[in-house]
């Protein structure tokens, strides 16, 4: 235990050094993050599985499951149940019947389950879901951390106990108000399967979400078997060895393996070839071989198998599995069935021999532990080798491999595959997770008035997270390039709001949200959301109209003084009258036009006066000339008469 604590402390020290070297504020957030990741939590522990299956046998199943494929689906999971686990099967209609007694799983229990499964019929009149849940959980009164408890509910209908609709409604309310809280307190995961669109989808989803279980809606009964396999892997904790191509390796530590091969109609018979080239089929008479054959799958269990590489001769399917019983196990920390996009989960893995963690460096140095995330069984978008936390100068590590598992930002189902690989053995664990999107809805209200803030209204998704202790922070890049850090304020009963300053010029805002709180199952979470972008309309700044600048004054050479002319000066030669400087019109604008007009009128008046003076002067001169002519003419006449 002491070495485990040292490893955790070393992990803390690494984070602290990174945080302190960058930013003091990062140090505080680092502590909060590590606390939420439960770094000092207990080491991985393999829990005993307790699985209880409820099968609807109401009359409507004749339509929705005409070939009674509930039978092979049930036989699949009962035959795959690990040794030392506990299980039981109940059928329900109007009444609830224990189909397979709830007890410790062994070969005798599996034989009993295989014989009981074909008795499933579709002849009941009602669908008493609540009573079935109560009777199947008879001893789940409080939580037991050593058990992994799962309730699998298959139905195609709604809560139906009577022809009286009021009684049916009361029975449904009882499930929500009484039965569900009790199972939550007992730590039970409720996995629900709706075999019809007419089933009470809302109720089944609620039962699963609030207990971190799985909800599956099956359109066709043919889909039941693979769905039950996925639920089985969520409900139990069995070691596997990986299938590579059509081969798998069995090491000396494996005491038993069970091979699951999915088959199709008209497919050739499945053949299993041992390392010594012995061919094994369903008709082989070998004491250590148990072969369960169905139209949809083959289930082969071999005890004390021959070590080496085994080969499968059959049509290969990605859901084929090899599950093992061994005293050399890979044990992982518990992972939730439902997570949020971009959520980071602390994953711990140990290799254990006889239920003790292996810490010897000569063993661990030969083993590689890695995890990968698969989308739709093919696309690997994260593969990471895990570290056991051993310093380079230490002989032995603590044997605990740790990693932060990032499930990605896309909603949907993903497979988490954890592999341990060494020259002498291989181990594998598989989980499937349902990834929800964002824990909140964001509604931007963009202001168009300077000085009025923008509002980012945030509404938590109540079907995914708890609205209590829900916090949201935002890092905002404004159009001006300024970075802001803001925290959401309460806004109404459950909503929150972030008020963003108005931009003087407008443009794009980029917001990076981080949210933390608890899921509806009261599990702590902390996630970062993809960047959120909104636009403020760009404001056009109108430039003020400028008055035209006056032309630059050109200095003229001084003119010589002119003699003052008399009134006889003609109008064309008369210069404009000089005025005082104070009375000169201002340059430019309306004053210039006014003074120009006034000057023109004055010039016209002066010109007119000059013209009249000139005309009168000319007329006077002509009269004088004519008078002189007459006088001269008279004298000439007189001189002639004298002569």
Secondary structure as UniProt FT lines:
FT   HELIX           2..22
FT   HELIX           24..36
FT   TURN            37..40
FT   STRAND          48..56
FT   TURN            59..60
FT   HELIX           61..64
FT   TURN            65..67
FT   HELIX           70..80
FT   TURN            83..84
FT   STRAND          86..92
FT   STRAND          96..104
FT   HELIX           107..117
FT   TURN            118..119
FT   HELIX           129..136
FT   TURN            137..139
FT   TURN            145..146
FT   STRAND          147..155
FT   HELIX           165..174
FT   HELIX           175..179
FT   HELIX           180..185
FT   TURN            186..187
FT   STRAND          188..194
FT   TURN            197..198
FT   HELIX           201..209
FT   TURN            210..212
FT   STRAND          215..217
FT   HELIX           221..223
FT   HELIX           224..235
FT   TURN            245..246
FT   STRAND          247..250
FT   TURN            252..253
FT   STRAND          254..262
FT   TURN            265..266
FT   STRAND          271..273
FT   TURN            275..276
FT   STRAND          279..280
FT   TURN            282..283
FT   TURN            287..288
FT   STRAND          289..293
FT   STRAND          297..303
FT   STRAND          308..313
FT   TURN            318..319
FT   STRAND          321..326
FT   STRAND          328..332
FT   STRAND          338..340
FT   TURN            341..342
FT   STRAND          343..353
FT   TURN            354..355
FT   STRAND          356..357
FT   HELIX           361..364
FT   TURN            365..366
FT   STRAND          368..375
FT   TURN            376..378
FT   STRAND          379..385
FT   TURN            392..393
FT   STRAND          401..406
FT   STRAND          412..421
FT   STRAND          426..436
FT   STRAND          440..445
FT   TURN            450..451
FT   STRAND          454..460
FT   TURN            462..464
FT   TURN            468..469
FT   STRAND          471..477
FT   TURN            479..480
FT   STRAND          483..487
FT   STRAND          489..490
FT   STRAND          496..500
FT   STRAND          507..519
FT   TURN            520..521
FT   STRAND          524..528
FT   STRAND          532..536
FT   TURN            567..568
FT   TURN            571..573
FT   HELIX           581..583
FT   HELIX           589..642
//
